Amino acid sequence: MGAVEAGPAAGAVRRCRAPGGRAGCRGGRGMMLADRDARERILRETRRTMFVEAGAGTGKTTALVGRIVALVADGARIDEIAAITFTEKAAAELTDRVRQQLERAAAGDGEYAGLTEEARARCREAAAGIDGAAFQTIHAFARKLLAAHPVQAGLPPEFDVLDGTEEELETREQVRRFLDEIEQGDTTAQAVTVGYALGLQPRHLRGLARKFAADWDRLRGVTFERPGEPDWEPPLRALLDEVDQTGQTTSFTGHFGELCAAAERLEAAYRAFECAGTDEERARRRVELLTLAARTPRVRLDRGKRGTFQPVKEGFEGWLGELRSWALGNLLPAVQAFALAYAEERQRAGRLTFHDLLVLAVDLLRADEAARRAVHERYPFLLIDEFQDTDPLQIELAALIAGEPTTVGAWQETTVAQGRLFFVGDPKQSIYRFRRADIRIYQAAMGAFGSATVQLTTNFRSARRVVAWVNGVCGRLLGDGGNVQAPWTPLEARPDAPEGETVRVLGGPVEGAGAGEVREREAAGVAQGVLRARAENWAGRDGGTRFEDICILLPRRTGLPALERALADRGIPFRIESQSLMYAAEEVRDLANVLTAIDDPTDQVALVAALRSPLFACTDAELAEHAAAGGKWSYEAAVPDGGPERVRRALERMAAWHRERWTMTPAGLIERLLGECHLLLAALGDLRPREAWRRYRIIAEQARALTVRGSVATL
C-alpha cells in the first residue's frame, strides 16, 4: 500500500482506509481505488481549504474522521477543531469514531504505523481529551457561542431552547392571541372582515402568522406598503353590457341570464352599501356585498361563442383579486409586527427556538468584533458535514468564524486562510429545501474560500448490479444538472464488491386511471412482489427469505393506506417505522377526539367522534336513539330517560373526567383513559396490536415529558 505524506508538520506516513477499516486505496483483491488520489489529498493537504463531494456510500464520514486525525497528527489540538454535523446522533457517532482512530493512531496500528512518536503523542493526548471537543450540531454550536456572550447577544445569562413540541405549543398560543387582536384592531378589523367575506379563512391567517414567525429574520428591514382604498362597486353589470349577443350558440342564453341576475343582486347590494347612514351599517353592508360577490356563479368560458365571456371573467375576477389584495395588504404589516415582536419577546425571556439560535449567533458575530475574534482564535479548524443541507445562515456563520475577524461582508467575499474550512456533502442527497437549504448555496460555496474540490466515487455499500442500475437511472434523470439540480457523478463499486442480485422493477405505467386506482394497483404490485421475494428466496438465505428481510420505502405518505390494505389482505405482517405517521393512526385520532371532548364540552364534533370510537363503542343506532329521546350532544346536559345505556355511561364518564381534568396532568389522564377503557386489551383485536400499544406508549411518554419540563400542567 502506497505511503502518503500527511502534512508539513508531522513528518508522518498515512495510508488511506475505507469505511469500517477496510483498505481505502486498494481493493480487497489488490486493485487500486479509482478515487485514491482524492482520498489521499484529504489526509495530506491539511493546510488547504477543501470541498469534498462524496456520493452515497463512498465513506464521507470516514473521510471526515481521517481529516480530523490528520489535523491532530499535524499539530492541531483536539479542542481547536470544530466539526459540525446535522444530527445529535451523527455527532455522537463522529466522536466515537474519531476516538477509535486516534487510539489506533496513538498505538501506530495498521495504516498509522509510519507516524512519528511526536504525532502519536499528540493523538494519544487528543483521544484522552476528546470529550471536550466541539463535535456537535450547528444549533448546539450556536447555543455554545451565545452562552459565552449572552449580554452582547441581548440574552439573559441563562436561557432555554424550546424543543419542537414546546415551540409548537407556544407558537400556537401566540398566534391565537394575535388573531383575536387583529379581529378587534382599529387598523385591521375591516381588512379581516373583508378577507373573511371574500373567502379568507382563519386557518389561512394562522398559516401566514406561523410562517412569518418561523422566518422572522427575513422580515427585518422589510416595508409592506398599505394599499389605498379600492373601488367597491362590482363591475359585472358593465362587463356584461359589453358582451356581443348576436349570433350566439344555444348555451349562451341561459348562462348570460344567470350572470345578469347575479349582476342585479350585486347592484342592489352596492346601492344599500352606498346609502348606509352610519359607519356600523356601512361595514355590515360591505360584508353583505362582498359575500354575495364571492358567491357569484362562476363565469363559464365554454358557454357561447369562443371568447365571448373571457373579458367578463377576467374583469370580474380581477376586481375580486384587487379586493383580496387590499385586505391582505392591510394585514401584512400587522402580521410582520407580530412575528418580530414575538421573536423579541423570546429573546428577552431567554426562550429560544432552534432557528433563533442561528439568527442570534450570526447577529452576534456580525456586530461584535471581540466575540468574532474570540471564536476565530478558539477554532482554527472548522469542518462541516452534510453540507448539502446547509442554509444561508449556517454558511454565513461558518464564514464569520473562519474569516478575518477585522472585516465583515458577504460570505461569498469573505477572505479565509487556507485550511481553516473543510466541507463534506453530496448535493444529490439534499432534502431540506423547506429549511432554506438550496443547491445554489452549495454551488456558490464550492467556488468560494479558495476551496479545492475533490470527489469520492467508490461505493463501499452496494453490489455491482445495484451501482450499475443507479448510474444508469440517475445518469438519465439528473444528467449534467443545472441551476436547480446537481449533476450526476457516476459511482464505482469497490473492487471486491459482489455482483449481487438483479434489480427488479415491479409494475409499470397505468394509463387512463385516477390517482386512487393507480395507488391501489401499485400497492397490489408491491404486495405481490413481497410474496414473490419469499417464494423465490431473493435474499438467498438457507432458510428462505423472511418477511423481516424486506423493507418497503415510500416517497410520500399518500400511498400508505392503500399499501396497508394490500399487505393486510394478503396476510403479510408489517410494521410502520415512522413516528411522524403516528398521529394519523386511527387509535391516536380516537384518543385525541376523546381528549378534545373532555377539554371542550361545546365541541360536539369531537364528542360524537369520541362516542363512536372504540373507547366507548357506541353504535350509530344508539346515537340515533339518544337523539330521538331528546338527548343533547353535551355531557353537561341531563341525559334523558329511556336512552341507550351505553351512551349514558359514556357521557357520565366524560363529564367526570372534565370535572377532574384540573387535578390531573395530561399524562395521568391519558393513562387513566387507557386503563379504564381497556384500550390495550381492545387492541388485541387489531391486525397489529403491538403497533397500537407502541403508539399509546409514545403518546403517554410525550405527555409526561411535557409535564416534567413544565410546558403543560393540565389538559
C-alpha positions in Angstrom: 0.0 0.0 0.0 1.5 3.3 -1.1 2.7 5.8 1.6 1.3 9.3 1.6 2.8 12.3 3.3 0.4 13.5 5.9 1.4 17.2 6.2 4.3 19.5 6.5 4.4 19.4 10.4 4.1 15.7 11.0 6.8 14.0 9.0 4.4 11.1 9.3 3.2 8.4 6.9 -0.5 7.9 6.0 -2.3 5.1 4.3 -5.9 5.5 3.1 -8.6 3.5 4.9 -12.0 2.7 3.7 -15.2 2.7 5.8 -15.1 0.2 8.7 -11.3 -0.1 8.5 -11.2 -1.7 5.0 -8.4 -0.7 2.6 -9.3 2.7 1.1 -6.8 3.0 -1.6 -6.7 -0.6 -2.7 -9.5 -3.1 -3.0 -9.6 -6.5 -1.3 -8.1 -8.1 -4.4 -5.1 -5.8 -4.6 -6.8 -3.4 -7.0 -6.4 0.3 -6.6 -9.4 2.5 -6.0 -10.4 4.9 -8.8 -10.6 7.8 -6.4 -7.4 7.0 -4.5 -5.8 10.4 -5.2 -8.8 12.3 -3.8 -8.8 10.2 -0.6 -5.0 10.8 -0.2 -5.4 14.6 -0.7 -7.9 14.8 2.1 -5.3 13.3 4.5 -2.3 15.0 3.0 -3.4 18.6 2.3 -4.4 19.6 5.8 -3.4 23.2 5.2 -5.7 23.5 2.2 -9.4 24.5 2.3 -11.2 21.6 0.8 -14.6 20.8 -0.5 -15.3 17.0 -0.6 -18.2 15.9 -2.7 -19.0 12.3 -1.6 -21.6 10.2 -3.3 -23.8 7.7 -1.4 -21.9 5.0 0.3 -18.5 6.4 -0.5 -17.4 6.9 3.1 -17.7 10.6 3.7 -17.8 10.1 7.5 -14.6 8.1 7.2 -13.1 11.0 5.2 -14.1 13.4 7.9 -12.7 11.2 10.6 -9.5 10.8 8.7 -9.2 14.6 8.2 -9.5 15.2 12.0 -6.9 12.6 12.8 -4.6 14.1 10.2 -5.0 17.6 11.6 -4.1 16.3 15.1 -1.1 14.4 13.8 0.0 17.6 12.1 -0.1 19.6 15.3 -3.7 20.7 15.9 -5.1 20.3 19.4 -8.4 18.4 19.5 -10.1 21.4 21.2 -9.1 23.6 18.3 -11.2 21.6 15.9 -15.0 22.2 15.5 -16.9 19.6 13.5 -20.5 20.4 12.6 -22.9 17.6 11.9 -26.6 17.6 11.1 -28.0 15.5 13.9 -27.0 14.7 17.5 -26.8 11.0 16.6 -24.3 11.8 13.9 -22.3 14.0 16.3 -22.1 11.1 18.8 -21.1 8.7 16.1 -18.4 11.0 14.8 -17.0 11.4 18.3 -16.8 7.7 18.9 -15.2 7.0 15.5 -12.6 9.8 16.0 -11.7 8.4 19.4 -11.2 5.0 18.0 -9.0 6.2 15.2 -7.0 8.4 17.5 -6.3 5.5 19.8 -5.2 3.4 16.8 -3.0 6.2 15.6 -1.5 6.6 19.1 -0.7 2.9 19.0 0.7 3.1 15.5 -1.8 0.5 14.4 -2.2 -0.5 10.8 -2.0 2.4 8.4 -0.7 4.6 11.3 2.5 2.6 11.6 4.5 5.4 9.9 3.5 8.1 12.4 6.3 9.8 14.3 6.5 9.4 18.1 5.6 13.1 18.4 2.5 12.6 16.2 1.5 9.5 18.2 1.8 11.5 21.4 -0.5 14.2 20.0 -3.1 11.6 19.0 -2.9 10.0 22.5 -3.5 13.3 24.1 -6.4 14.1 21.7 -8.0 10.7 22.4 -7.9 11.4 26.2 -9.5 14.9 25.7 -12.0 14.2 23.0 -15.0 14.6 25.3 -14.2 18.3 25.3 -14.1 18.5 21.5 -16.7 20.6 19.7 -18.2 17.8 17.6 -21.9 18.9 17.6 -24.8 20.1 15.6 -24.9 23.6 14.2 -27.6 24.5 16.7 -25.6 23.2 19.6 -22.6 25.1 18.4 -24.6 28.3 18.1 -26.0 27.8 21.6 -22.5 27.4 23.0 -21.4 30.6 21.2 -24.4 32.6 22.6 -23.8 31.2 26.1 -20.3 32.5 26.0 -21.5 36.0 25.1 -25.2 36.4 26.4 -25.1 40.1 27.2 -23.7 41.0 23.8 -26.4 38.8 22.2 -29.1 40.5 24.1 -30.0 37.4 26.1 -30.3 36.7 29.8 -27.3 34.9 31.4 -29.3 31.7 31.5 -31.6 30.8 28.5 -33.5 27.8 27.3 -34.0 26.2 23.9 -37.5 25.0 23.1 -37.9 21.6 21.7 -40.2 21.0 18.7 -43.3 20.3 20.8 -42.8 23.3 23.1 -42.2 25.6 20.1 -45.4 24.3 18.5 -47.5 24.9 21.7 -46.1 28.3 22.4 -46.4 29.5 18.7 -50.0 28.2 18.5 -51.0 30.1 21.6 -49.3 33.3 20.4 -50.9 33.0 17.0 -54.3 32.5 18.6 -53.9 35.7 20.7 -52.7 37.6 17.6 -55.8 36.6 15.6 -58.0 37.8 18.4 -56.2 41.1 18.4 -56.4 41.8 14.7 -60.1 40.9 14.6 -60.7 43.8 17.0 -57.8 46.2 16.0 -58.6 49.6 14.7 -56.4 49.3 11.6 -57.0 45.6 10.9 -60.6 44.7 11.8 -62.0 46.0 8.5 -59.4 44.1 6.5 -60.2 40.9 8.4 -63.9 41.2 7.8 -63.4 41.9 4.1 -61.0 39.0 3.8 -63.4 36.6 5.5 -66.3 37.8 3.3 -64.1 37.1 0.2 -63.3 33.5 1.3 -60.3 34.1 3.6 -60.3 31.5 6.4 -58.9 31.8 9.9 -56.7 28.9 9.1 -55.2 30.9 6.3 -54.3 33.7 8.7 -52.9 31.2 11.2 -50.7 29.7 8.5 -49.4 33.1 7.4 -48.7 34.2 11.0 -46.9 30.9 11.7 -44.8 31.2 8.5 -43.8 34.8 9.4 -43.0 33.8 13.0 -40.8 30.9 11.7 -38.9 33.2 9.2 -38.9 36.4 11.3 -35.3 37.3 10.4 -36.3 37.8 6.8 -38.8 40.4 7.8 -36.3 42.8 9.4 -36.0 45.9 7.3 -38.9 45.0 5.0 -41.7 47.5 4.5 -45.2 46.5 3.5 -47.0 49.4 1.9 -50.7 49.7 2.8 -52.7 49.9 -0.4 -55.2 52.6 -1.0 -59.0 52.3 -0.7 -60.3 50.0 -3.5 -63.3 50.6 -5.8 -66.1 48.7 -4.0 -68.5 48.9 -7.0 -68.9 45.5 -8.7 -68.0 45.7 -12.5 -70.1 42.7 -13.5 -73.1 44.8 -15.0 -70.7 47.0 -17.0 -68.8 43.9 -18.3 -72.0 42.1 -19.4 -73.2 45.2 -21.2 -70.1 44.9 -23.5 -70.9 41.3 -24.5 -71.9 40.8 -28.1 -75.2 38.8 -28.0 -75.6 38.4 -31.8 -75.2 35.0 -33.4 -74.6 33.2 -30.2 -74.9 29.5 -29.5 -77.7 27.8 -27.6 -75.5 27.6 -24.5 -75.2 31.4 -24.3 -78.7 32.5 -23.3 -79.0 30.5 -20.0 -75.6 31.4 -18.7 -75.9 35.1 -19.8 -79.2 35.3 -17.9 -77.7 33.7 -14.8 -74.9 36.3 -14.8 -77.3 39.2 -15.4 -79.4 38.1 -12.4 -76.3 38.0 -10.3 -75.3 41.5 -11.5 -78.7 42.8 -10.5 -78.3 41.4 -7.0 -74.8 42.9 -6.7 -76.1 46.3 -7.9 -78.8 46.2 -5.2 -76.3 45.3 -2.5 -73.9 48.0 -3.7 -76.7 50.6 -3.5 -77.5 49.6 0.0 -73.9 49.9 0.9 -73.7 53.4 -0.6 -76.8 54.5 1.2 -75.7 53.3 4.6 -76.1 56.1 7.2 -73.6 55.0 9.8 -70.1 53.5 9.8 -71.5 50.4 11.5 -74.2 49.9 8.9 -71.7 50.6 6.1 -69.4 48.0 7.4 -72.3 45.5 7.6 -73.5 46.3 4.1 -69.9 45.9 2.8 -69.7 42.4 4.2 -73.1 41.5 2.6 -71.9 42.9 -0.8 -68.6 41.1 -0.7 -70.1 37.8 0.5 -72.5 38.0 -2.4 -69.7 38.8 -4.8 -67.7 35.8 -3.6 -70.6 33.5 -4.2 -71.4 34.8 -7.7 -71.8 32.0 -10.2 -68.5 31.1 -11.9 -68.1 32.7 -15.4 -68.0 29.8 -17.8 -65.8 30.1 -20.8 -67.4 27.1 -22.5 -70.7 29.0 -23.0 -71.5 31.0 -26.1 -69.1 31.6 -29.0 -65.4 31.2 -28.3 -64.0 34.0 -26.2 -67.5 35.6 -25.5 -67.2 35.5 -21.7 -63.4 35.9 -21.5 -63.4 39.7 -20.8 -66.2 39.2 -18.2 -64.3 36.5 -16.4 -61.0 38.5 -16.4 -62.6 41.7 -15.4 -64.8 40.4 -12.5 -62.1 38.1 -11.1 -59.6 40.9 -11.4 -61.9 43.1 -9.3 -62.2 40.3 -6.7 -58.4 40.0 -6.8 -57.9 43.7 -6.1 -60.2 43.5 -3.1 -58.3 40.4 -1.7 -55.0 42.2 -2.3 -56.3 45.2 -0.4 -57.3 43.0 2.6 -54.0 41.1 2.6 -52.0 44.3 2.1 -53.6 45.8 5.2 -52.9 42.7 7.2 -49.3 42.0 6.3 -47.8 44.9 8.4 -49.7 43.6 11.4 -48.5 40.0 10.8 -45.0 41.3 10.4 -45.1 43.3 13.6 -46.4 40.2 15.4 -43.6 38.0 14.2 -40.9 40.5 15.1 -42.4 41.3 18.5 -42.8 37.6 19.3 -39.1 36.9 18.3 -38.0 39.9 20.5 -40.1 38.5 23.4 -38.4 35.1 23.1 -35.0 36.8 23.1 -35.9 38.9 26.1 -37.3 36.0 28.0 -34.5 33.6 27.0 -36.8 31.0 25.5 -35.3 30.4 22.0 -36.2 28.3 19.1 -33.6 26.4 17.1 -33.9 29.0 14.3 -33.4 31.8 16.9 -30.1 30.2 17.8 -28.7 30.6 14.3 -30.1 34.1 13.7 -28.8 35.5 17.0 -25.4 33.8 16.6 -25.0 35.4 13.2 -26.2 38.8 14.6 -23.7 38.5 17.5 -20.7 37.8 15.2 -21.6 40.4 12.7 -22.0 43.1 15.4 -19.3 42.3 17.9 -15.7 42.1 16.7 -14.5 40.9 20.1 -16.8 37.9 20.0 -15.9 37.3 16.4 -12.1 37.3 17.2 -12.6 35.1 20.2 -14.4 32.3 18.3 -12.0 32.7 15.3 -9.0 32.1 17.6 -10.7 29.4 19.5 -11.4 27.2 16.5 -8.7 27.4 13.8 -10.3 24.4 12.0 -14.0 24.2 11.1 -15.3 21.1 9.5 -18.9 20.8 8.2 -20.6 17.5 7.4 -23.7 17.1 5.3 -23.1 20.5 3.7 -25.8 19.9 1.1 -28.3 20.7 3.8 -26.7 23.9 4.9 -28.8 27.0 4.7 -27.6 30.6 4.2 -27.5 31.3 7.9 -25.2 28.3 8.6 -22.8 29.1 5.8 -22.7 32.8 6.9 -21.9 31.6 10.5 -19.1 29.5 9.2 -17.7 32.4 7.2 -17.8 34.7 10.2 -16.0 32.1 12.3 -13.3 31.3 9.8 -12.9 34.6 8.1 -10.6 37.5 9.0 -12.2 39.0 12.2 -11.4 42.6 11.4 -13.8 42.8 8.4 -17.4 41.7 7.8 -19.0 41.4 4.4 -21.0 38.9 2.3 -19.9 35.4 3.0 -19.1 34.8 -0.7 -16.5 37.6 -0.5 -15.0 36.6 2.9 -11.3 36.0 3.0 -10.5 32.8 4.7 -7.0 31.5 5.4 -6.3 28.1 3.7 -7.0 25.1 5.8 -9.5 26.7 8.1 -12.5 25.2 6.4 -13.4 21.7 5.3 -16.7 20.7 3.7 -18.2 17.3 3.1 -21.5 16.8 1.3 -23.5 15.4 -1.6 -25.9 17.7 -3.4 -27.8 14.8 -4.7 -28.9 14.0 -1.2 -30.2 17.4 -0.4 -33.7 17.1 1.0 -34.1 20.2 3.2 -35.0 23.0 0.8 -38.0 23.8 3.1 -35.4 24.7 5.7 -33.7 27.1 3.2 -31.1 24.6 2.0 -30.5 25.3 -1.7 -28.4 23.7 -4.3 -27.3 27.2 -5.4 -25.7 27.8 -2.0 -23.9 24.5 -2.3 -22.6 25.5 -5.8 -21.6 29.0 -4.6 -19.7 27.6 -1.6 -17.7 25.3 -3.9 -16.3 28.3 -5.7 -15.7 30.4 -2.5 -13.0 30.5 0.1 -10.4 29.3 -2.4 -11.6 25.7 -2.0 -10.0 22.8 -3.7 -12.8 20.3 -4.8 -12.3 16.6 -4.7 -14.8 13.8 -5.4 -15.2 10.4 -3.7 -16.8 8.0 -6.1 -16.0 4.5 -4.9 -19.2 3.0 -3.3 -18.5 0.6 -0.4 -22.1 -0.2 0.3 -23.7 -1.7 -2.7 -23.3 -4.7 -5.0 -22.1 -4.1 -8.6 -25.5 -4.6 -10.2 -27.1 -2.0 -7.8 -24.4 0.5 -8.6 -24.7 0.0 -12.3 -28.5 0.3 -12.1 -28.3 3.5 -10.1 -25.8 5.0 -12.5 -28.0 4.2 -15.5 -31.2 5.6 -14.0 -29.7 8.7 -12.2 -27.5 9.5 -15.1 -30.5 9.8 -17.4 -32.7 11.6 -14.8 -30.1 14.1 -13.5 -27.8 14.5 -16.4 -25.4 17.4 -16.1 -27.7 19.2 -13.6 -28.3 22.9 -13.9 -29.1 25.8 -11.5 -31.7 23.7 -9.5 -30.2 20.2 -9.7 -26.9 18.7 -9.1 -25.2 16.8 -11.9 -24.9 13.1 -11.6 -21.4 11.8 -10.9 -21.1 8.1 -11.7 -20.3 5.8 -8.8 -18.0 2.8 -8.9 -18.4 -0.3 -6.9 -15.4 -1.2 -4.7 -13.1 -3.6 -6.4 -14.1 -6.6 -4.3 -17.8 -5.9 -4.3 -20.1 -8.9 -5.1 -22.2 -8.9 -8.2 -25.4 -9.0 -6.1 -28.9 -9.8 -7.2 -30.6 -8.4 -10.3 -32.5 -5.2 -9.7 -36.2 -5.9 -10.4 -38.8 -3.3 -11.4 -42.4 -4.1 -10.3 -45.4 -2.7 -12.2 -45.3 0.0 -14.8 -47.3 2.9 -16.3 -51.0 2.9 -15.7 -53.0 4.6 -18.5 -56.4 6.2 -18.1 -56.7 5.7 -14.3 -57.3 8.1 -11.5 -54.8 8.6 -8.7 -56.7 6.3 -6.3 -56.7 3.4 -8.7 -53.0 3.9 -9.5 -52.2 3.7 -5.8 -54.2 0.6 -5.4 -52.5 -1.1 -8.3 -49.1 0.0 -7.1 -49.8 -1.3 -3.6 -51.1 -4.7 -5.0 -47.9 -5.0 -7.1 -45.7 -4.3 -4.1 -47.5 -6.9 -2.0 -47.2 -9.4 -4.8 -43.5 -8.6 -5.0 -43.1 -9.3 -1.3 -44.8 -12.7 -1.8 -42.6 -13.4 -4.8 -39.5 -12.5 -2.9 -40.4 -15.0 -0.3 -41.3 -17.7 -2.9 -38.1 -17.2 -5.0 -35.8 -16.6 -2.0 -34.5 -13.3 -3.2 -32.3 -12.9 -0.1 -30.6 -16.2 -0.9 -30.9 -17.4 2.7 -30.5 -21.1 3.5 -33.8 -21.0 5.4 -35.5 -18.8 2.8 -36.3 -15.1 2.6 -38.1 -13.8 5.7 -40.6 -11.0 5.9 -38.2 -9.2 8.2 -35.6 -9.2 5.4 -37.9 -6.9 3.3 -38.1 -3.1 3.7 -40.6 -1.0 1.7 -39.7 2.7 1.2 -42.4 5.2 0.3 -41.7 8.5 -1.4 -44.8 10.1 0.3 -47.5 9.2 2.7 -50.4 9.3 0.3 -49.8 5.8 -0.8 -49.6 4.3 2.7 -53.3 3.4 3.3 -53.5 1.5 0.0 -50.3 -0.3 0.8 -51.5 -1.2 4.3 -54.7 -2.7 2.8 -52.8 -4.6 0.2 -50.4 -6.2 2.7 -53.2 -7.0 5.2 -55.4 -8.6 2.5 -52.6 -11.0 1.7 -51.7 -11.8 5.2 -48.3 -10.1 5.1 -47.2 -8.9 8.6 -45.6 -5.5 8.6 -44.5 -2.6 10.9 -44.6 1.1 10.1 -41.3 2.7 11.1 -42.3 6.4 11.1 -43.3 8.3 14.2 -44.5 11.2 12.1 -47.2 8.9 10.8 -48.3 8.0 14.3 -50.7 10.9 14.7 -52.6 9.8 11.6 -53.2 6.4 13.1 -56.9 5.7 13.9 -56.3 4.8 17.5 -54.4 8.0 18.1 -57.1 10.1 16.4 -59.7 8.4 18.6 -57.7 9.3 21.7 -57.3 12.9 20.5 -61.0 13.2 19.9 -61.8 12.0 23.5 -59.2 14.4 25.0 -60.6 17.3 22.9 -64.2 16.5 24.0 -63.1 16.3 27.7 -61.3 19.7 27.4 -64.1 21.5 25.5 -67.7 20.4 26.3 -69.0 22.6 23.4 -67.1 20.6 20.7 -70.0 18.5 19.5 -68.0 17.0 16.6 -65.3 15.7 18.9 -67.9 14.4 21.3 -69.7 12.3 18.7 -66.4 11.1 17.3 -65.4 10.1 20.8 -68.7 8.2 21.4 -68.3 6.3 18.1 -64.6 5.4 18.9 -63.5 2.1 20.4 -63.2 3.8 23.8 -67.0 3.8 24.2 -68.1 1.8 21.1 -71.5 3.5 20.8 -73.1 2.4 17.5 -74.8 4.8 15.1 -78.2 3.2 16.0 -77.5 4.0 19.7 -76.6 7.6 18.9 -79.7 8.0 16.8 -81.8 6.5 19.6 -80.2 9.0 22.0 -81.1 11.9 19.8 -84.7 10.6 19.3 -85.1 10.5 23.1 -84.3 14.2 23.2 -80.6 13.8 24.2 -78.2 16.6 23.7 -74.6 16.3 22.3 -73.2 17.5 25.6 -72.2 15.7 28.7 -73.1 18.8 30.7 -76.8 18.4 29.8 -79.1 15.9 31.5 -79.3 12.5 29.9 -83.0 11.7 29.1 -84.6 8.5 30.5 -85.1 5.7 28.0 -81.9 6.4 26.0 -79.2 3.8 25.3 -77.4 2.8 28.5 -74.0 2.7 26.7 -74.4 6.4 25.6 -75.5 7.4 29.2 -72.4 5.7 30.8 -70.1 7.3 28.2 -71.4 10.8 28.8 -71.3 10.4 32.6 -67.7 9.2 32.4 -66.6 12.1 30.2 -68.4 14.6 32.5 -66.4 13.2 35.4 -63.1 13.4 33.5 -64.0 17.0 32.6 -64.5 17.9 36.2 -61.3 16.3 37.3 -59.1 17.5 34.4 -57.7 20.4 36.5 -56.4 17.9 39.2 -54.6 15.6 36.7 -51.7 16.0 34.4 -52.3 15.2 30.8 -50.1 12.1 31.2 -52.2 11.0 34.1 -55.4 11.5 32.3 -54.2 9.6 29.2 -53.0 6.7 31.4 -56.4 6.7 33.1 -58.2 6.5 29.7 -56.0 3.6 28.6 -56.8 1.7 31.8 -60.5 2.5 32.4 -61.4 1.9 28.7 -59.2 -1.2 28.4 -57.6 0.1 25.3 -54.5 -2.1 25.5 -56.8 -5.2 25.8 -59.0 -4.0 23.0 -56.0 -3.6 20.7 -55.7 -7.4 20.7 -58.5 -7.4 18.2 -56.4 -5.4 15.7 -54.3 -6.9 13.0 -51.2 -5.4 14.6 -51.8 -4.9 18.3 -48.2 -4.2 19.1 -48.3 -1.1 16.8 -51.3 0.2 18.8 -49.6 -0.5 22.1 -46.4 1.3 20.9 -48.4 4.4 19.8 -50.3 4.6 23.1 -47.0 4.3 25.0 -45.4 7.1 22.9 -48.3 9.5 23.4 -48.3 8.9 27.2 -44.5 9.4 27.4 -44.6 12.6 25.4 -47.3 14.0 27.6 -45.3 13.0 30.7 -42.1 14.7 29.3 -44.0 17.9 28.5 -45.4 17.9 32.1 -41.9 17.4 33.6 -40.5 20.2 31.5 -43.3 22.5 32.6 -44.6 23.1 29.1 -48.1 21.9 30.2 -49.6 21.3 33.6 -53.2 20.4 32.8 -55.2 19.4 29.7 
